[in-house]
Every structure is written in C-alpha cells, then in structure tokens.
Amino acid sequence: MHRKGRYIFLPVVAVFIIAAALNFNATGAKPSHWDVEAAARKADYTFMRAVGALNSDNEDGGMRLMARALSLNPSDREIKAQAAETRLVYGGLTEDDLDEVYQCLLERFRENPSDYTGANMTAQLAEHMGRLDDLIEIYSSLDSHFPSRTTPAGNLANAYVKRYMATHDTTDFDKAMAIFNRLERGTGKDIGLSSQKIRAYALRNDTAAIVGELTDLTAAMPGNSRAYLLAGSIYNSLGMDSMALPNLRKACEVDSANGEALYTLAQYYNAVGDSAAYDAQVFRALKTPDLDVDAKYEILRVYVAKFYSDSTQWKRLEELFSVLGDVNPGEPKMHELYGGFEVARKDLPAAAEQFSYALALEPSNDRTRSLLMQLYHDIDSLDKSLEVAREGMRISPDNLGFPLFASAILQREKRYEEGLELLRSVKIGEVRNKEAVSNFVASTGDMYYLLDMPDSAYACYDRAIALYPDNYMAYNNYAYFLAEKDKDLDRALDMSRLAVLNDPDNPTVLDTYAWVYFKRRDYAEAKKQIDRALALYRQTSADDSVAVGEFMPDEPVSEDSVTNVPPVAPDSVTAVTRQPGTDDSNGADDDDDEVVVEEVVEADESVTPPADILSHAGDIYFMCGKPDEALEFWKQALEQEPDNELLVRKVKNRTYFYK
C-alpha cells in the first residue's frame, strides 16, 4: 500500500528568509550579523590557538594560525596588530611589507599609548626605519604616562639627539639636554647619564662642555674608579695627556683591582713608548678577576710569544699562569696557552699535563686532542696517546685523523693485526673528503703489507690513487713496497718520480726514489738520490725548532681532514708512511731520466738520520765501491736498531747481506 510522506510546513516568511540566506552564500551578498559574529568568534579562537602555538615554540604553525585569524576578521585591530608583531618577531617580512606592519603597530600604539611593551616595540621599528618624528611621539607619550620610569625619558632624550644629528636643529639638542639634566636632578651624578651627555656634546665639538661634565662627574664621585676611568679614557681620546694620565692613575689608585682601569693605563703607557710601565701595569691587570678572560688571553699570548725563548722570564710567566689558574679557573684555552709555553721551553711532560686539562674541559676539541696525542707520542707515552686517539674516534667518528694516528702507534709497536682491525672498524662511507678517505685507504694498504698481504696492500693503493690521484704519499709507499718485492720496478720508478716531483724536499720520498734505483741496479743514481735524502734530512732536522704557535689555540680542525694528526716524530715517520723491512739487491739495470732536485745547503753532520735511511745509504755506498763509508752508515743504523740481525751481520762481516 502506498504510504504518504510526512512533511513539515513552514510559514511563507520563514521560507523567504532561508532562501535569502542561501542566496547570499551563492551570490556573495553582504553577510548577516550572525555570520559576522560567527567569523569574529572563529577568528578569536584561531587567534588564541596561534598564541598558544607561538608560546610552545611552534613558530610555523603559530604564524599560519595568526594569518588565518586575520583573514577571518581583518577589521579586528588587535588581531591585525598582533599579526604584524608576529611577522616582525618571527620573520617572513620583506621590505615592501615593513611599512604595512609598521602602520599597524603605530595605529595600535595611538589607540592604546599606555601599552608599554607594544609602544616600545613600535619605537624600535620606528628607529630602524628612521621615523624620528614618530619615535619622539612614542617616547614622549611613554614619558608622560610613566613619569617614574627613567628609561622612557632617556630614550626620548636620545631620540632628540638623533633628530638633531639629522636636522641640526638646536631646539632638539636643547630638549635632549633638558631631559638629561632633569634625570640627573632626580638620580644625582651618574656615569651612564654623563656618558650620554658627553656623546651629545661631542656632536657639537664642544670640548669645554665635555671637560666640564667630566670635572663635575669626578668631583661628585671621588671614590668611584669607573668615573676616573671614563674621564681618563675620554681625555686620552682627545689627546689631552696632561689630564688623561692623572685620571687613569686615580682610577687604579681608587680601585687597585679594577682590571679594565689597569689595562687602559697599560695601553696608555704602551702608546707613549714606556715599555717598563706598560709591563708593570699589564701584569697587574692579568691578576685581577674582573678583566675579561679573552683580553687576558690575548695579553698573555703576546707575552709568551715574546718571552718563551728568554729563560730569565720563565719564572715570571709561570707565576702569571699560576695566578690565572686561581683567578680564572676552568678556561681551556688558558691551559692550552700554558701547554704551548711548556712546549716552547721543551718540557713536553708538563705540556701534556696542561693539554690534558684543556681536553678534559673541552672533550670535543679535535685540535686539542690531536696536540695531546702528539705530545704523549713524543714523550713515549704510547698507551696514553693511543687512549686519547681511541676516545677521539668515539667522539668524532668522521675525523679520520684519530684512527690513522692510532694505527701509526700500533705500527710502531708492531701490533699489525690490531692496527688492521682498528682501521677496518672505521666507517668511511659518510666522510665526504676524498683526500682524507684516500689517505686512510692507503694507510690500510700499509698495514696489509706489514702483515705480508701484498696483493691486498696493492689493491688498497690502487683504490687510494683512484679516489684522489694527487695522493703522492700513496705513490711513494706503493713504489717502495713494489721495490721491496722486486715487482714491476718500472711502475715503481714512475710512481716514485711523481712523489719526488711533488715533494722534492722530503727525505722520505727521496729515500724511496734512491731505493727503487738501487733495486734496478742503477747504483750511481741511487747514490745521488740517497745523498740528497741525507742532506735534506740533516738540514730539516738542524733547522727544526719548536714552534710555539703550533701548540697555540686556534681555529677548530676540519672534521674531514686527515691533517688533524700532527706529524709523528722523525725517528718513526717511516712507520706512518711506509715500513722499510728487507735489504736485498735483485733488480735490472735501466737508464731513466733524472728528476731535478734543487741543491740543499750544507748539512749538519751531527744530526743522525733514521735507521732505515742509514741502512739504505750503507747498501748503496757499498755497491758504489765505498765499503768504509758503507760500514759507518750501517754502524749508525745499528745504534738505533741493536736487535736488527741483518745490520749485525753487515757490521760484523763488513760486507753487504740481503735476506
């Protein structure tokens, strides 16, 4: 059976009203009062959400919600002003937007001039935009609304000074001075106020007014060191020495612990060339607790560089470091500076102690760690050096310098398996520096060779050179180990030549070059190159002096750079680059073009090169028909390596042996 539907019948007027409302939404006619109220409520709700997001450090979300609130109710001046303030505080403004934002804030200020925070924000923007008239209007209003606060008055005075600078209208200057004087009547003489007045007088080149202000200030504050310091500094800048010096001295007399005053007086003495007075004042300033640590560091750094070579000054510097340790404890770079001083006077254990303090205070400082590793290495504290390097691997996993240094130590101790395991544990895939990765791979090749795995070593060298074709030390090591195995000597010579051409003053690469020639039985050329290596080694060693700058705090070391590791000591440098092992003489004669190396200056014969170079020199000299000279080289090498059985046989039998 058919069922009729149930209908609700509305009055004709109600139907008409609903139709009109629907028609508005379709045609865009003026919204009803209800719609406006709904939009306003939604805008208020969105605005509160925006404020909550901003208070929760959700800047992006807060700014989006604030923009949405403004779009919902663009006529709400508070939302409009808050939206402008949000854009000003959190960014996103272009220069074209700035004026619009400023007008919103200025409009809000004029509607509510007693809003202290909002007015100050508007003032800051007005100052930034150079709206000096508005700036004076805002600060005048704040000064009148908050007469008990000195800040609005001071800001108003400075605003008048700024406008005076722009217009040279003396009325503005007079108004500024009137406000300063009014404040001074309320607070009494004040260094800050006097400073502002003096800056204003300086704009008019009114020296007499400046002198008068300083005279009144010091008279009103006879026990205030800072007042005399201000006076002395300004008199000094004006070139009024007769007034500068007494005031600076008075500042130090009134407060003998005022480090800034002491240092300023020291600078005065330095400017007039009184070095003795300068030194006396600087040393006093360094001992005060209130002088800035950075200033102390710079002063002391200059003194260390100046006096580290003068042993008569060491006690004085030690005293300063001791005092600074008490006055400014826990400063890493002060410990580094002290360590640099100890390095300069060749007390390496004391230097290591200071650098260890610095590293404990700043464990992530790779440069400090690298220097401490080197110091421990140089004083034969290899366990400590290795410990520091391993910790560096943990803290800075992308810094390949630390595993390289650690593996060098393990090489030196002939712990080759452990060294290879350490290198293979390092993840180098994330390191972007191809040179660093190339050096690392080449060092892995060195370790493979020492474990008598030459094919793996050669594969590493090939990969290292492919990664970074300018890795000349990889060429050098590759060439040396090929020569040791009497394998592919033509290629070894080519690679060694490349290394020498790149670094002709490196005795290690020249030694390799000589050894390749030796293996090719070109003994004359081998002798020529080994002589250069010996002379260069002695020259560089004789000229080598401790450079304190190497151990001074500086810019952080690059995370990706293998050069983070300082060079190891000369007696073990070959353990890092290559490990000479056997001495044999199989090879083929061949004539090759000579690599031109500049002649070196006369060498210091008292300097002894490392054992491997001396051993090679003995072998080469013997094959060149100079057995007596050869014996002397072997003896010197044996003194360094008394357990080397091959050297023992050569010296005992006065002849050449090879394994």
NORPEVEN-V829305 format. One record per pair of residues at least 4 apart in sequence whose ideal C-beta (glycine too) atoms are under 7 Angstrom apart, sorted by the first residue. I is the first residue (numbers start at 1). J is the second residue. Records with the same first field share a line. If there is no record, write none. Layout:
I=J ; J
//
This chain:
10=14 ; 15
12=16
13=17
14=18
15=19
16=20
17=21
18=22
19=23
20=24
21=32
22=26
23=27
24=29 ; 31
31=35 ; 36
33=37
34=38
35=39
36=40
37=41
38=42
39=43 ; 72 ; 73
40=44 ; 73
41=45
42=46 ; 72
43=47 ; 69 ; 72 ; 73 ; 76 ; 79
44=48
45=49
46=50 ; 65 ; 68 ; 69 ; 72
47=51 ; 66 ; 69 ; 79
48=52
49=53 ; 65
50=54 ; 62 ; 65 ; 66 ; 69
51=55
52=56
53=58 ; 61 ; 62 ; 65
54=58 ; 59 ; 62 ; 86
58=62
59=63 ; 90
60=64
61=65
62=66 ; 86
63=67 ; 86 ; 90 ; 92
64=68
65=69
66=70 ; 82 ; 83 ; 86
67=71 ; 83
68=72
69=73 ; 79
70=74 ; 79 ; 80 ; 83
73=79
74=80
76=80
77=81 ; 107 ; 108 ; 111
78=82
79=83
80=84 ; 104
81=85 ; 104 ; 105 ; 108
82=86
83=87
84=88 ; 101 ; 104 ; 105
85=89 ; 105 ; 121
86=90
87=92 ; 93 ; 101
88=93 ; 101 ; 125
93=97 ; 98 ; 101
97=101
98=102 ; 129
99=103
100=104
101=105
102=106 ; 125 ; 129
103=107
104=108
105=109 ; 121 ; 122 ; 125
106=110 ; 122 ; 134
107=111
108=112 ; 118
109=113 ; 118 ; 119 ; 122 ; 138
113=119 ; 141 ; 145
114=145
115=119
116=120 ; 142 ; 146
117=121
118=122
119=123 ; 138 ; 141 ; 142
120=124
121=125
122=126 ; 138
123=127 ; 135 ; 138 ; 139
124=128
125=129
126=131 ; 134 ; 135 ; 138
127=135
131=135
132=136 ; 159 ; 162 ; 163 ; 166
133=137
134=138
135=139 ; 159
136=140 ; 156 ; 159 ; 160 ; 163
137=141
138=142
139=143 ; 152 ; 155 ; 156 ; 159
140=144 ; 156
141=145
142=146 ; 152
143=147 ; 152 ; 153 ; 156
146=152
150=154 ; 183
151=155
152=156
153=157 ; 179 ; 183
154=158 ; 183
155=159
156=160 ; 179
157=161 ; 176 ; 179 ; 180
158=162 ; 196
159=163
160=164 ; 172 ; 175 ; 176
161=165 ; 176 ; 200
162=166
163=167 ; 172
164=168 ; 169 ; 172 ; 173 ; 176
165=203
167=172
170=174
171=175
172=176
173=177 ; 200
174=178
175=179
176=180 ; 200
177=181 ; 200
178=182
179=183
180=184 ; 193 ; 196 ; 197
181=185
182=186
183=187 ; 193
184=189 ; 190 ; 193
189=194 ; 216 ; 217 ; 220 ; 221
190=194
191=195 ; 226 ; 227 ; 230
192=196
193=197
194=198 ; 213 ; 217
195=199 ; 230
196=200
197=201 ; 213
198=202 ; 210 ; 213 ; 234
201=206 ; 209 ; 210 ; 213
202=210
206=210
207=211 ; 238
208=212
209=213
210=214 ; 234
211=215
212=216
213=217
214=218 ; 231 ; 234
215=219
216=220
217=221 ; 227 ; 231
218=222 ; 227 ; 228 ; 231
221=227
223=254
225=229 ; 251 ; 254 ; 255 ; 258 ; 261
226=230
227=231
228=232 ; 247 ; 250 ; 251 ; 254
229=233 ; 251 ; 260 ; 261 ; 264
230=234
231=235 ; 247
232=236 ; 244 ; 247 ; 248 ; 251 ; 264
233=237 ; 264
234=238
235=240 ; 243 ; 244 ; 247
236=244 ; 268
240=244
241=245
243=247
244=248 ; 268
245=249 ; 268
246=250
247=251
248=252 ; 261 ; 264 ; 265 ; 268
249=253 ; 265
250=254
251=258 ; 261
252=256 ; 258 ; 261 ; 262 ; 265
255=261
257=288 ; 290
258=262 ; 290
259=263 ; 285 ; 288 ; 290 ; 291
260=264 ; 291
261=265
262=266 ; 281 ; 284 ; 285 ; 288
263=267 ; 282 ; 285 ; 291 ; 295
264=268
265=269 ; 281
266=270 ; 278 ; 281 ; 282 ; 285
267=271
268=272
269=274 ; 277 ; 278 ; 281
270=278
274=278
275=279
276=280
277=281
278=282
279=283
280=284
281=285
282=286 ; 299
283=287 ; 320
285=291
286=296 ; 299 ; 300 ; 320 ; 324
287=323 ; 327
289=327
291=295 ; 296
292=296
293=297 ; 328 ; 331
294=298
295=299
296=300 ; 324 ; 328
297=301 ; 333 ; 334 ; 337
298=302
299=303
300=304 ; 320 ; 337
301=305 ; 337 ; 552
302=306
303=307 ; 317
304=308 ; 317 ; 337 ; 340 ; 341 ; 548
305=548
307=313 ; 317
308=341 ; 344 ; 345 ; 548
313=317
314=318 ; 345
315=319
316=320
317=321 ; 341
318=322
319=323
320=324
321=325 ; 338
322=326
323=327
324=328 ; 334
325=329
328=334
330=361
332=336 ; 358 ; 361 ; 362 ; 365
333=337 ; 553
334=338
335=339 ; 354 ; 355 ; 357 ; 358
336=340 ; 355 ; 358 ; 368 ; 553
337=341 ; 552 ; 553
338=342 ; 354
339=343 ; 351 ; 354 ; 355 ; 358 ; 551
340=344 ; 548 ; 551 ; 552
341=345
342=347 ; 350 ; 351 ; 354
343=348 ; 351 ; 546 ; 548 ; 551
344=546 ; 548
346=546
347=351
348=352 ; 375 ; 378 ; 379
349=353 ; 379
350=354
351=355 ; 375 ; 551
352=356 ; 372 ; 375 ; 376 ; 379
353=357
354=358
355=359 ; 368 ; 371 ; 372 ; 375
356=360 ; 372
357=361
358=362 ; 368
359=363 ; 365 ; 368 ; 369 ; 372
362=368
363=395
364=395
365=369
366=370 ; 392 ; 396 ; 399 ; 556 ; 557 ; 564
367=371 ; 554 ; 556 ; 557
368=372
369=373 ; 388 ; 392
370=374 ; 401 ; 557 ; 564 ; 565 ; 566
371=375 ; 551 ; 566
372=376 ; 388
373=377 ; 385 ; 388 ; 389 ; 405
374=378 ; 566
375=379
376=381 ; 384 ; 385 ; 388
377=382 ; 385 ; 409 ; 568 ; 569
378=569
381=385
382=386 ; 409 ; 413
383=387
384=388
385=389 ; 409
386=390 ; 406 ; 409
387=391
388=392
389=393 ; 402 ; 405 ; 406
390=394 ; 406
391=395
392=396 ; 399 ; 402
393=397 ; 402 ; 403 ; 406
396=402 ; 559
398=430 ; 431 ; 559 ; 560
399=559 ; 564
400=404 ; 428 ; 431 ; 436 ; 440 ; 562
401=405 ; 561 ; 562 ; 564 ; 565
402=406
403=407 ; 422 ; 423 ; 426
404=408 ; 440 ; 443 ; 562 ; 565
405=409 ; 565
406=410 ; 422
407=411 ; 419 ; 422 ; 423 ; 443 ; 447
408=412 ; 568 ; 575 ; 576
409=413
410=415 ; 418 ; 419 ; 422
411=416 ; 419 ; 450 ; 575 ; 579
412=572 ; 575
415=419
416=420 ; 447 ; 450 ; 451
417=421 ; 451
418=422
419=423 ; 447
420=424 ; 447 ; 448 ; 451
421=425
423=443 ; 444 ; 447
428=437 ; 440
431=436 ; 437 ; 560
432=560
433=437 ; 560 ; 561
434=438 ; 467 ; 468
435=439 ; 468
436=440 ; 560 ; 561 ; 562
437=441 ; 467
438=442 ; 464 ; 467 ; 468 ; 471 ; 474
439=443 ; 471 ; 562
440=444 ; 562
441=445 ; 460 ; 463 ; 464 ; 467
442=446 ; 460 ; 461 ; 464 ; 471 ; 473 ; 474 ; 477
443=447
444=448 ; 460
445=449 ; 457 ; 460 ; 461 ; 464
446=450 ; 477 ; 578 ; 579
447=451
448=453 ; 456 ; 457 ; 460
449=454 ; 457 ; 481
450=579
453=457
454=458 ; 481 ; 485
455=459
456=460
457=461 ; 481
458=462
459=463
460=464
461=465 ; 474 ; 477 ; 478
462=466
463=467
464=468 ; 471 ; 474
465=469 ; 471 ; 474 ; 475
471=475
472=476 ; 498 ; 499 ; 502 ; 503
473=477 ; 577
474=478
475=479 ; 495 ; 498 ; 499
476=480 ; 496 ; 499 ; 509 ; 512 ; 577 ; 578
477=481 ; 577 ; 578
478=482 ; 495
479=483 ; 492 ; 495 ; 496 ; 499 ; 512 ; 516
480=484 ; 512 ; 515 ; 578
481=485 ; 578
482=487 ; 488 ; 489 ; 491 ; 492
483=489 ; 492 ; 515 ; 516 ; 519
484=581 ; 582
486=519 ; 586 ; 587
488=492
489=493 ; 516 ; 519 ; 520 ; 587 ; 588
490=494
491=495
492=496 ; 516
493=497 ; 516 ; 520 ; 592
494=498
495=499
496=500 ; 512 ; 513 ; 516
497=501 ; 595
498=502
499=503 ; 509 ; 512
500=504 ; 509 ; 510 ; 513 ; 595 ; 597
501=595
503=509
504=597 ; 598
505=536
506=510
507=511 ; 533 ; 536 ; 537 ; 613
508=512 ; 573 ; 574 ; 577
509=513
510=514 ; 529 ; 532 ; 533 ; 536
511=515 ; 530 ; 533 ; 613 ; 616
512=516
513=517 ; 529
514=518 ; 526 ; 529 ; 530 ; 533 ; 616 ; 620
515=519 ; 616
516=520
517=522 ; 525 ; 526 ; 529
518=523 ; 526 ; 585 ; 619 ; 620
519=586 ; 587
520=587 ; 588 ; 589 ; 590
521=587 ; 588 ; 589
522=526 ; 589 ; 590
523=527 ; 620 ; 623 ; 624
524=528 ; 624
525=529
526=530 ; 620
527=531 ; 620 ; 621 ; 624
528=532
529=533
530=534 ; 616 ; 617 ; 620
531=535
532=536 ; 597 ; 600
533=537 ; 613
534=538 ; 609 ; 613 ; 617
535=539 ; 600 ; 603
536=540 ; 600
537=541 ; 609 ; 613
538=542 ; 603 ; 604 ; 605 ; 607 ; 609
539=543 ; 600 ; 601 ; 603
540=544
541=570 ; 607
542=604 ; 607
548=552
557=561 ; 564
567=573
568=572 ; 573 ; 576
570=610
571=610
573=577
574=578 ; 579 ; 580 ; 610 ; 612
575=579
580=612
582=658 ; 659
583=615 ; 619 ; 646 ; 658
584=658 ; 659
585=623 ; 658
608=636
609=613 ; 614
610=640
611=615 ; 637 ; 640 ; 641
612=616
613=617
614=618 ; 633 ; 636 ; 637
615=619 ; 634 ; 637 ; 647
616=620
617=621 ; 633
618=622 ; 630 ; 633 ; 634 ; 637 ; 650
619=623 ; 656
620=624
621=626 ; 629 ; 630 ; 633
622=626 ; 627 ; 630 ; 656
626=630
627=631 ; 654
628=632
629=633
630=634
631=635 ; 651 ; 654
632=636
633=637
634=638 ; 647 ; 650 ; 651
635=639 ; 651
637=641 ; 647
638=642 ; 644 ; 647 ; 648 ; 651
641=647
644=648
645=649
646=650 ; 657 ; 659
647=651
648=652
649=653 ; 657
650=655 ; 656 ; 657
//
